[in-house]
Amino acid sequence: MKVDKDKFYSLTEKDQNLQLFKILTAIATEIDSLKNNVEKRFNVLETIVAQQNSRVESGNAKLRWENGRQLQRPNGVARKEQMSDGSEVGSRPASWTLRNPVQQETRTGSEAPVVINVGGIRFYVTWGLLQRLPQTRLGRLKDLRFSDQILNLCDKYNLEDNEFYFDRHPRSFGAVINFYRTGKLHLGEEGCVIAFKQDLDYWGIDELYLEPCCQQRYYQTRELMSLDRVEKVEEPEFFRPGSLGRIQKCLWDLFEKPHTSLGAKVIAIISIVFIIISTIVLTLNTLPYFQAGRGKDGSESGDVEDYPLFSLAEAIYMSWFTFELLIRLISCPDKCKFVKNPMNVIDLLAVLPYYVSLALVSAQAGSGELTEVRRIAQFFRIMRIVRIFKLARHSTGLQSLGYTLKNSYKELGLLMLFITMG
């Protein structure tokens, strides 16, 4: 479709758009026609390639069956096939005769041999054996007639040889095929429980079929590996819009997520150093030498107070812990979730005894009855040991220890009961 350039520019804008629309419509029609022609040619080419492949496969099948006749032993003993490296790849019972590919009507007979190829290792079974568990992956193969249905259950297949290929590691398939034969499902001695569970799910076998001798080891390992735990998907964090929201997110990432930036890593290191210093000071503060109010021989000469240098250090790192907790509380996107987090509760318990002790010391100075106040102050001094658990925020080992204690609370409770009774 040709359009004169001068005429086109002399037209109104509406007519120009109309002419452009006609041109684009003609181009789209030509492209659609070209697409149809290409599709027809590709269909013809696919038909030719499929015919050629079927001829090659039929020729290869005849060669395999001819080689099978040569491998057959006259004494009727089962013969194991081997790969090129000499490893055994399966066994064929002597009662199965090696013959040409069966016809379609006899292929699914109950005694027709079936080759299950799992990761290159062949297992020879019958349809009757697989039909013992018709709801499993292998049991459903017999009733399928269409290629797409069969490929939903296996990766490749050859109906002439009754061979079905599964691109999967055959580590647990021996136990699976033995379950078809004997009706008893056992866990191998060297088997991995996680891999065994994945294989059972793939082959469509319920773990409830496990024999009692293997159930205890299977379920104990599952519990330790937390296979039944539903993994929580991290919820998206929502901050207020505008510059305040950006500052809030920046502070939250800085104090809560050490892996996000170099500054966050520096702040995490500072927190760890202060936690270690507080633990050392807490330990040294229990020695009589560093307790003011005691004589050189260790006898009390008045009210026991902290060593002045330790008191200064405690004021510094407690100020940092308080500042860190307040910044994280202000910048967190969800205040309710922040308060319910166990690690944040530990941070609060690590800070609270210090300020309660200061308040009690001030109350002790202006009170006449000092005995009860001293006992309460001593209790909160002991509570300072909670600071050690602040390391769990930065230590994977302590987190694993806490998770282990959480999963073993029944056994620990029973142990404490025995210790208490003893």
PyMOL commands that set and color helices and strands:
alter all, ss='L'
color gray80, all
select helices_A, chain A and resi 5-10+13-71+104-107+127-130+147-153+173-182+193-203+207-209+212-225+243-256+262-284+288-290+308-331+335-340+342-365+371-393+396-407+409-421
alter helices_A, ss='H'
color red, helices_A
select strands_A, chain A and resi 79-82+88-92+113-118+121-126+156-158+163-166+292-294+300-305
alter strands_A, ss='S'
color yellow, strands_A
deselect
rebuild
show_as cartoon
